[in-house]
Amino acid sequence: MSTKKRTLLKVIILGDSGVGKTSLMSQYVNNKFSKQYKATIGADFMTKEITVDDTVVTLQIWDTAGQERFQSLGVSFYRGADCVMCVYDVNSAKSFESLENWRNEFLVQASPSDPDKFPIVVVGNKIDVEEGKESKRVISEKKAKSWCTSKGGLMHFECSAKEDINVTAAFEAVARFAVESEDTEPDVFLPDVVQIDAGPKAQSGGCC
């Protein structure tokens, strides 16, 4: 029976309400985009398996609520995170300015062993919005990259969840960054086929 090197990565998506966190996750995992906006309550997650070099990586992507009244709930989801995607809307100055708070809050609450080297990727979403429409781009790529440089050289991507521009590239960069990071958990080797014990087991309560 052959074996493959496998690892599970917990990815946290942070950012203000309405920047497109849920849309980015849905586009990446399910190749779907919905025009109907629905605020995330607390947190939700999806999983996707990809291969990074010779490692099979299962991404557990957590989409957290952006509204202030839910931010205290999100703290519990920060623990155990392997990487973070901080998202802003290129048409919203406020969402860009909030990146500082989201990043700082995560580093304080999650307390990674080496905050300066923790995998954080910055994503500017909604680059598909056309000039002259109700929303208009206010954050240039140059300004965003300058901010990322000032924070130690954070990786930056501009994306469109609606048009599926750079979405896969951003998530794969997050995964590769985490795999290569010293903070990543030790590799776990699992067989291709795992035998499940069919015997009776005690059921636990709760839901996910």
PyMOL commands that set and color helices and strands:
alter all, ss='L'
color gray80, all
select helices_A, chain A and resi 21-30+68-78+93-97+99-110+115-117+141-150+167-180
alter helices_A, ss='H'
color red, helices_A
select strands_A, chain A and resi 3-14+43-52+55-64+83-89+120-125+155-158+188-191
alter strands_A, ss='S'
color yellow, strands_A
deselect
rebuild
show_as cartoon
